[in-house]
Amino acid sequence: MEWTEAFFRTLFIYFFVLIVMRLMGKREIGKLSVFDLVVSIMIADLAVISIENGDRPLVHGILPIATLMVTQIGLSYLSLKNRTIRHLVDGKPAVLIKNGRIQVREMARNRYNLDDLMAQLREKGIDNVADVEFAILETSGKLSVFPKEGKKPVSKEDLFPLQSAKPSPMPVFLIVEGRVVEEGLKQIGRDRLWLEQEVRRRGHRGVEEIFLATIDSRGRLHLDGRDDGGKGASGSD
């Protein structure tokens, strides 16, 4: 393969892969799930093969990359529309610490050892598990930590406190994408009838119109409608 051909093949594959990654979304760069990581590695390998094998037609390298792109976009669309598929592809967040106690079963299920947990807690300025209200392992592998009240590391907001109250560290999900989360209702001791009444009281015809509904420990209900541009209603009796 002449150097001119290698140059133009490399340049073409570079821009082609760049377009493919942009079409698959910014999530590919900012937050890689297991599925995203596999697709990214495969695309990188196929791109290298397309550049190095100058005796093979370029389309033999482009077609597999394009197939991966279509598969990724298709699954992303299905995940957006179907929560079950989203959990199968990306997995679900796991609560590793709850009320200052390590959830051993969740740690084992996610093959997450104690050293990893303590290292991430120390990075967030926490050296005692008992000081943690919740620690949630996100689908991206990031650990979200919510310290207990009075145990938060000192910050600028603590030195110059805001007048507004801080939100609850762990809101309960009641509606997700138009579907009632029964586990959330049980957690707060309410039923579906109460939720439907609250939804209608805030000007919606039913739960199917709600994209997301959460409630915090103070009983404040927040609703996001599907077509209201993110405008929510908060406050609860």
N, C-alpha and C positions, 0 to 999 in steps of 0.2 A: 504494500500500500504506500503510494507516494505521500510525501509530506503535505502536499497541497490538499489531497483528498482527506487525509487525516485531520487537517486543520478545519476544513469545511464540515466534515462529519461531526467533529467535536462541537463546533459552533452551532450546528443545527440541533444536535441532541441537547445542548445546553438550553437553548431557547424553548425547545419542545417540552423538556422536563419542567422548566420554569412555568410555562403555561399550564401544564398538567397540575402542578402543585397549587397554583393559584385557583384553578377551577375546582379543586377538591376542598378549598376553603382555608382560612387563616388558622383554623384549629390544627392543621397539620404542623404548623410552626410553633404555636403557643402551648398546645396541650396534646400530647400524643397518648392515645389509648393503646392497648396491645394490638388491636386491629390496625390502627393507624401506623404503628411502628413497623409491623410486618409489611404493609403495603409500601412504605417509604424505603425499606431495605430492599425489597424486590425491585422497585423502580430504579434504585441506584445500581443494582447489579445488572439489570437489563440495559441500562444506559452505558455502562462500561463495556459490556459485550458488544453493543452496537458500534461503539467507537473502535474497539480493538480488531474486530473481525471485518476487515475491509473487503474481503472476498465475498461476503454475503450481502444481498440487497438490503438497503436501509429499512425497507418496509418490514423486514423480518424482526427488527428491533422495535419499530414504532408500534406495530400491531399489539404485541403483548402489553406494552406500557399503556396504550389506549384502552385495552381491555380492563386493566387494573383500575384505570381512572373511572370508567363507566361503572364498574362493580362498586367502587368506593362511593361514588355519587349516588348510586341507586340505594345502597344500604344506608347511607346518611339520610336520604329522603324517607325511607321506610322507618328509620329510627325516629325521625322527627314526627311522624304520624302515629307510630305505634310504640307505646311505652315498653311492652313486652320484648319487642325486637331490640329496642335500645338497651335493655338490661342484658339480653343475650350477647350483644355485640360488645358493649362497653363495660358490662358488669354494673354492680350497685355499690354505692358508698357503704363502708362498714364502720360501725361505732366500736373503737378499740378501748376507749375509756368512757365510763358513764358514772357520774356522781363520785368521781375520785377513785373508782375501782376499775382495774384492768379486766376487760372481757376476754378471758383466756380462750374460749371457743372461737371467737372471731379472729383472735391473733393466729390461732392454729389454722383456721380455715383459709386465711389469706397468706399463710406462711410468712408471717411478720414476727421477727424475733424481738426480744426485750431490748437488746443493744440498739437496734434501729429506732425503736420507739423512744428510748431515753435520749439518743443523739438528737432526734428532731425536737424533742421537748426542750433540750438545752439550747438549741439554736433559737428558740422563741423565748428564752429567758426564764424557763421554768425548770426547776430541779427536783420537784416533788410531785409525784403522781396524784397525791391527795389534794393538790391545789387546782386540779383540772376538773371542770364541770363536764365537758365533752371533748373527746378527740376523735375526729372522723377521718378515716382513710378514704380519700376521693378516688374516683376511677382512674385518674391520671397518675396516682401514686403519691400525690401530695397529701400531707397530714394537716388538717385544719384543727386548730386547738382553741378551745374556749375556756379560759381560766374562770375559777369561781370569783364571785364578787369579793373584793378586798385582797385578792391574790394576783391581780394583774400587775405586770411590770410597770414601773413608773414611766409615764410618757408626758409629752407636752400638754396633752389634754388633761392629764391629772394635775399638772402644775397650774394650768389655766382652765379650769372646768367650764364646760359649756352649760348653758342654762337648760337645754333640752335633755330629757332623760335618755339614757342609753337603751337601745332595744334589747329584747331578750336574746341571749346567746344561742338558743336552740328553739326556733319556732316550729310549731307542729303543722305539717301539711294536711289540709282537709280536702282540697280539690286540686287535681293535677290534670291539665288538658281536658277539662270537662268531665272528669271522672272522680267520683267521691272516694276518698281514701278512708276506708272503714277503720283501719288501724289507728289513724289519727283521731277519729271521733271517739273510739274506745279510750284512747289515751287521755282525752279531756273530759270524759264522762258525758258526752252528748250523743244525740242520735241524728239520723238523716233528716227527720222532720224539722228539728231545730235549725239545721244548716240551710235547708231549703227556705225556711221562713226568713232567715237572716239575709239570704241572697236576694229574695224578692223585696225585702224591706229597703234594700239599697238600689232598687230600680232595675234589677235584672229579672228576666222571666223564668229562669231556671238555672240549675248548676251547669247545664251544657253550654251556657254562654260564658262561663268562667274559665279562664286559662290557668290561673293559679290562685288558691286561697290558703292563707296561713293564719295562725293565731299564736300570740306569744303568751308568756306566763302571766301577764297582766290582763289577759282576756281581750286584747285588742285584735280585732279581726281585719285582715287586709285582703282585698279582692282585686284581681287584675282580670278585666274582661278580655275576650278574644279580639274584639274589634274596637277597643276604646283607646288604642295608641299607648297602652301602658298606664292609663289613668286608673288609679285604684281608690278604694274606699276603705278607710280604717276606722276603728272605734267599735266597741261592743259594750252591751249592757252587762 
